[in-house]
Amino acid sequence: MLAAALGQEFEAGASADGLPVDRVTADVMVDGDRLPMGVARHIVATFRVPNGQHLYGEPVPKGLVATAIELDDSDGILSYELLAPPTWPLTLAESGDTLQTYEGDVVLRLPVAQNARQMRKDDDGRYVTISGQLRWQACDDVECFLPESMPFSFRVDAGFPVLGDMGPGVGRVPAMNGAQHCQKLIDRRASNGSSADDE
């Protein structure tokens, strides 16, 4: 970055000594082709880490970037706790700080669900859009490279919304008839001579 700012020639992807560096590559997918209300699916990110390099897990000190799956702000897509493999401690000789690292290829899973607030409909059916980015920073035994990110966006079939007692509709799960069941419970208690006040 400094070389570019000063108008100097530089080789992208080169280390401090000017030699080319293998880079981490990543891909991301949604585990499942449908995301109905009330069902969780995983966003799965795979990071392929070259030999001799590592990535960081949380927590990290200021100036370093932890490997993460981040969603764009949305009140319709809900995310849960990130599922990550075990990390290995790395103690820095100079500061004595211990960092949590991933070695080898890393697979992160982020469970997500949707609450129908962002559900859309077109000629192909109902869908939701899940978007965000992967973030990571690779280091080796000598230096850390610049943080990297990769945006993603998925259109996922959302199926039909399930709304209790609103009628089955075409292709929907039949209504749960909660009010009818509650009335049956009240009637049964009344016929047995008991009431809520007696309990």
matplotlib code that plots the C-alpha trace (Angstrom):
import matplotlib.pyplot as plt

x = [0.0, 2.9, 4.6, 1.4, 0.9, 4.5, 4.1, 6.6, 6.5, 5.4, 4.2, 0.7, 0.8, 4.4, 6.0, 8.3, 11.3, 9.6, 8.9, 5.4, 3.1, 0.4, -2.9, -5.8, -8.8, -12.4, -15.8, -19.2, -22.5, -25.9, -26.4, -29.8, -31.9, -34.9, -35.3, -38.9, -39.8, -38.8, -36.1, -32.4, -29.8, -26.0, -24.0, -20.8, -17.5, -14.4, -11.0, -8.1, -4.9, -1.4, 1.2, 3.1, 0.2, -2.6, -5.8, -7.1, -10.1, -11.7, -10.6, -7.9, -6.0, -6.5, -4.9, -5.7, -8.8, -10.5, -11.9, -15.6, -18.9, -20.7, -24.2, -25.5, -27.9, -31.4, -34.3, -35.5, -32.5, -31.5, -28.1, -27.0, -23.6, -20.8, -19.7, -16.0, -13.3, -10.9, -8.1, -4.4, -2.7, 0.1, 2.2, 4.0, 7.6, 7.8, 4.6, 3.8, 0.2, -1.5, -3.6, -6.0, -5.1, -6.5, -4.1, -4.8, -8.1, -10.9, -14.6, -17.0, -20.7, -23.2, -26.8, -29.4, -33.2, -35.7, -38.8, -40.7, -39.9, -37.7, -39.6, -40.3, -42.4, -41.9, -42.9, -40.5, -42.0, -41.2, -37.6, -35.3, -31.9, -29.0, -26.0, -22.8, -19.1, -16.3, -13.4, -10.0, -6.3, -3.5, -0.1, 3.0, 5.9, 7.4, 4.6, 0.8, -0.7, -3.4, -6.9, -9.1, -12.9, -15.2, -18.8, -21.6, -25.3, -27.7, -31.3, -32.9, -36.4, -38.5, -41.5, -44.9, -45.2, -46.9, -49.4, -51.4, -55.2, -55.1, -56.4, -54.3, -54.2, -52.8, -49.7, -49.4, -49.2, -52.8, -53.6, -52.9, -56.4, -55.0, -58.2, -60.4, -58.1, -58.1, -61.9, -62.0, -59.8, -62.0, -65.1, -63.5, -62.5, -66.0, -67.6, -65.3, -66.4, -63.0, -61.9, -58.7, -59.7, -59.7, -56.1]
y = [0.0, 2.4, 1.6, 2.3, 5.6, 6.6, 5.7, 2.9, -0.4, -3.4, -6.9, -7.7, -10.8, -10.5, -10.9, -8.4, -9.9, -9.5, -13.2, -14.3, -15.6, -18.2, -16.7, -18.1, -18.9, -19.1, -20.1, -20.0, -21.8, -22.3, -25.8, -26.5, -25.1, -23.9, -21.7, -21.8, -19.9, -21.7, -23.8, -23.1, -23.7, -23.2, -20.7, -22.8, -21.0, -23.0, -21.4, -23.1, -22.1, -22.6, -24.5, -22.3, -19.9, -19.6, -17.7, -16.2, -17.1, -14.8, -13.0, -11.0, -7.9, -4.6, -4.5, -8.2, -9.6, -12.8, -15.2, -14.7, -14.9, -11.5, -10.9, -7.5, -5.8, -7.2, -7.6, -10.6, -12.9, -14.2, -15.5, -17.7, -18.6, -19.3, -23.0, -23.2, -25.9, -25.9, -23.3, -23.7, -21.2, -19.2, -17.2, -14.2, -14.0, -10.2, -9.3, -12.6, -12.4, -15.7, -15.8, -18.4, -19.7, -22.1, -24.2, -26.0, -25.7, -24.1, -24.6, -22.2, -22.7, -19.9, -21.1, -18.7, -18.6, -16.1, -14.5, -13.6, -9.8, -9.9, -12.5, -11.5, -13.0, -13.1, -15.4, -18.1, -18.1, -16.8, -16.2, -14.4, -12.9, -13.7, -11.4, -10.6, -11.1, -13.5, -11.8, -13.2, -12.3, -14.7, -14.7, -16.8, -17.1, -13.8, -11.4, -10.9, -10.0, -7.5, -8.4, -9.8, -10.0, -11.7, -10.6, -13.1, -13.0, -15.9, -16.0, -18.9, -20.4, -19.5, -21.6, -20.5, -18.6, -20.7, -18.5, -20.3, -20.1, -18.1, -20.9, -23.4, -21.7, -23.4, -25.3, -24.1, -26.2, -26.5, -24.1, -25.3, -24.3, -23.1, -21.3, -24.4, -26.5, -23.9, -23.8, -27.6, -27.4, -24.8, -26.9, -30.0, -28.3, -26.8, -30.2, -31.7, -29.0, -27.3, -23.8, -21.8, -20.2, -23.5, -24.2]
z = [0.0, 0.8, -2.5, -4.4, -2.5, -3.4, -7.0, -6.7, -8.6, -6.5, -7.0, -5.5, -3.4, -2.5, 0.9, 2.6, 0.8, -2.6, -3.1, -4.3, -1.5, -1.9, -0.8, 1.2, -1.0, 0.2, -1.0, 0.7, 0.2, 1.9, 3.2, 1.8, -1.0, 1.1, 4.2, 5.4, 8.5, 11.7, 10.0, 10.4, 7.7, 7.8, 5.8, 5.2, 4.5, 3.5, 3.8, 2.1, 3.9, 2.3, 4.3, 6.7, 7.1, 9.7, 10.4, 13.6, 15.7, 18.3, 20.3, 18.5, 19.6, 17.9, 14.4, 13.6, 11.9, 13.1, 10.6, 10.4, 8.5, 8.8, 7.6, 6.3, 8.6, 8.2, 10.5, 8.4, 8.6, 12.1, 12.8, 15.7, 17.3, 14.8, 14.7, 14.4, 14.7, 17.7, 17.6, 18.6, 20.9, 19.6, 22.0, 20.6, 21.9, 22.0, 23.8, 25.5, 24.1, 23.2, 20.0, 18.9, 15.5, 12.8, 10.9, 7.7, 5.9, 8.0, 7.8, 9.6, 9.9, 10.7, 11.5, 10.1, 10.0, 8.6, 10.1, 6.8, 7.2, 4.2, 2.2, -1.4, -4.2, -7.9, -10.8, -9.4, -5.9, -2.5, -1.6, 0.9, 0.2, 2.5, 2.0, 3.9, 3.7, 4.7, 6.6, 7.4, 7.8, 7.0, 8.8, 8.7, 11.2, 10.0, 9.1, 8.7, 5.4, 4.7, 5.8, 3.1, 2.6, 0.1, -0.3, -0.9, -1.7, -2.0, -3.1, -1.2, -1.7, 1.4, 0.8, 2.1, 5.4, 8.2, 10.0, 12.7, 12.4, 9.2, 6.9, 5.0, 1.6, -1.5, -0.6, 2.9, 6.1, 7.4, 10.2, 13.7, 15.0, 18.3, 19.2, 18.7, 20.8, 23.6, 23.5, 23.8, 26.9, 28.5, 27.7, 29.1, 32.3, 32.7, 32.2, 34.9, 37.3, 37.6, 36.6, 36.5, 39.8, 41.5, 40.6]

ax = plt.figure().add_subplot(projection="3d")
ax.plot(x, y, z, "-o")
ax.set_aspect("equal")
plt.show()
